[in-house]
Amino acid sequence: MTLADKLKEARKSAGLTQIELAEKLCVSRQAVTKWETGTGIPDVDNLKMLGKVVNVSIDFWLED
């Protein structure tokens, strides 16, 4: 599973829209879209915050 797939699945499991996630992370919806389509990747700080928002460890993002 790719990082993009994990991010999308975790967001949906948390019951968040892309807009809601973007607001919690203080990024644009377009940034979330890029992460979820694999055309961009979040930086380490955003990965940490993503983990807190959707309640997963940073290891979740980095494992295959």
Backbone bond lengths (Angstrom), bond angles and torsions (degrees), N, CA, C in turn:
res aa  C-N    CA-C-N  psi(-1)  N-CA   C-N-CA  omega(-1)  CA-C   N-CA-C  phi
1 M - - - 1.452 - - 1.531 108.41 -
2 T 1.302 116.42 132.08 1.465 120.94 -178.36 1.528 110.44 -79.75
3 L 1.315 115.29 164.32 1.461 120.55 176.21 1.525 109.93 -58.55
4 A 1.326 116.69 -40.67 1.469 120.81 179.67 1.527 110.80 -60.42
5 D 1.330 116.65 -44.22 1.468 121.03 178.88 1.525 111.46 -64.31
6 K 1.332 115.86 -42.80 1.466 120.44 179.29 1.524 111.07 -61.90
7 L 1.317 115.24 -43.51 1.458 119.65 -178.51 1.530 110.66 -62.61
8 K 1.318 116.51 -46.74 1.458 120.61 -178.84 1.527 110.85 -63.17
9 E 1.333 116.23 -44.55 1.464 120.75 -179.86 1.529 111.16 -64.12
10 A 1.328 117.12 -43.49 1.465 120.86 -179.43 1.529 110.93 -65.38
11 R 1.318 116.82 -39.69 1.467 120.48 178.33 1.518 110.83 -62.62
12 K 1.319 115.67 -46.29 1.462 119.54 -179.49 1.527 111.00 -66.00
13 S 1.326 117.31 -39.55 1.467 120.81 178.18 1.515 111.66 -63.05
14 A 1.331 115.90 -31.56 1.465 120.80 178.09 1.526 111.80 -80.59
15 G 1.341 116.47 -4.69 1.454 120.78 178.44 1.517 114.38 73.36
16 L 1.333 115.41 29.85 1.463 120.60 -177.81 1.525 111.29 -109.03
17 T 1.317 115.83 144.51 1.460 120.61 169.99 1.523 107.67 -84.47
18 Q 1.316 116.01 168.67 1.464 118.98 176.00 1.520 110.64 -60.56
19 I 1.312 116.60 -39.13 1.469 120.46 -179.34 1.524 110.56 -64.55
20 E 1.327 117.07 -44.45 1.462 120.72 -179.77 1.522 111.25 -63.14
21 L 1.341 116.60 -42.41 1.461 120.15 177.99 1.520 110.53 -64.08
22 A 1.309 116.72 -44.42 1.465 121.06 179.25 1.529 110.84 -58.08
23 E 1.321 116.62 -42.99 1.461 120.34 179.78 1.524 111.50 -63.61
24 K 1.329 117.18 -40.83 1.463 120.96 179.40 1.527 111.77 -65.71
25 L 1.330 116.64 -30.92 1.463 121.46 -178.27 1.524 113.04 -94.45
26 C 1.322 116.53 -6.03 1.469 121.75 -176.54 1.533 111.41 59.59
27 V 1.335 114.54 43.71 1.463 121.26 174.28 1.523 107.23 -128.05
28 S 1.318 116.32 172.87 1.463 119.79 179.13 1.534 110.89 -81.39
29 R 1.309 116.09 158.09 1.466 120.84 174.66 1.517 109.35 -61.39
30 Q 1.329 116.08 -34.56 1.461 120.47 179.89 1.530 110.75 -62.40
31 A 1.327 117.36 -35.65 1.467 120.27 177.71 1.524 109.87 -63.60
32 V 1.330 116.79 -44.90 1.464 120.84 178.66 1.526 110.15 -61.66
33 T 1.329 116.66 -42.27 1.467 120.91 178.29 1.527 110.48 -59.86
34 K 1.320 117.55 -44.68 1.469 121.04 178.96 1.515 111.07 -61.57
35 W 1.328 117.33 -41.73 1.461 120.70 178.97 1.518 110.61 -63.27
36 E 1.328 116.46 -41.99 1.466 120.96 -176.49 1.527 113.37 -75.54
37 T 1.306 117.37 -20.00 1.470 120.10 177.60 1.528 111.83 -98.84
38 G 1.319 116.85 -4.41 1.459 120.85 178.49 1.501 114.79 81.36
39 T 1.344 118.01 10.31 1.463 120.09 178.59 1.525 111.90 -89.33
40 G 1.316 116.32 -3.81 1.456 122.77 176.49 1.518 108.16 -155.00
41 I 1.331 116.13 162.81 1.458 119.72 176.66 1.524 109.32 -131.07
42 P 1.328 116.32 143.84 1.462 118.90 178.61 1.529 110.37 -71.64
43 D 1.331 116.23 149.69 1.455 118.90 176.11 1.529 109.27 -75.96
44 V 1.314 117.09 174.88 1.460 122.31 -174.64 1.528 111.34 -60.05
45 D 1.320 117.46 -41.96 1.463 119.88 179.46 1.525 111.21 -62.19
46 N 1.315 116.87 -41.32 1.463 119.95 177.95 1.523 111.56 -68.53
47 L 1.333 118.15 -34.70 1.461 120.12 175.85 1.527 110.88 -63.34
48 K 1.328 116.19 -40.94 1.470 120.11 177.92 1.522 110.15 -62.26
49 M 1.317 116.67 -47.04 1.458 121.01 -179.03 1.527 110.49 -66.16
50 L 1.317 117.07 -40.07 1.463 120.87 176.64 1.525 110.59 -57.13
51 G 1.318 115.62 -43.74 1.453 120.42 179.16 1.514 112.12 -59.52
52 K 1.322 116.37 -41.51 1.467 120.47 178.96 1.524 110.81 -66.91
53 V 1.314 116.82 -41.34 1.464 121.13 -176.37 1.536 110.96 -67.62
54 V 1.329 117.70 -42.21 1.469 120.38 -177.19 1.527 112.50 -101.64
55 N 1.332 116.47 5.39 1.460 123.33 173.47 1.535 113.52 63.21
56 V 1.333 115.53 52.02 1.464 121.09 172.37 1.529 108.36 -133.43
57 S 1.335 115.83 158.04 1.462 119.93 178.74 1.525 110.22 -80.56
58 I 1.314 115.63 162.58 1.468 119.66 177.83 1.527 110.07 -63.98
59 D 1.325 117.29 -27.26 1.467 120.91 176.94 1.526 111.50 -59.79
60 F 1.320 116.72 -34.79 1.463 120.95 179.06 1.519 110.54 -56.14
61 W 1.323 117.26 -42.60 1.468 120.74 -178.18 1.520 111.73 -69.39
62 L 1.354 117.31 -31.64 1.454 120.55 -171.26 1.531 114.53 -93.10
63 E 1.332 117.25 -18.16 1.458 120.04 179.98 1.524 111.37 -74.25
64 D 1.339 116.02 152.78 1.480 120.69 175.48 1.499 110.26 -70.42
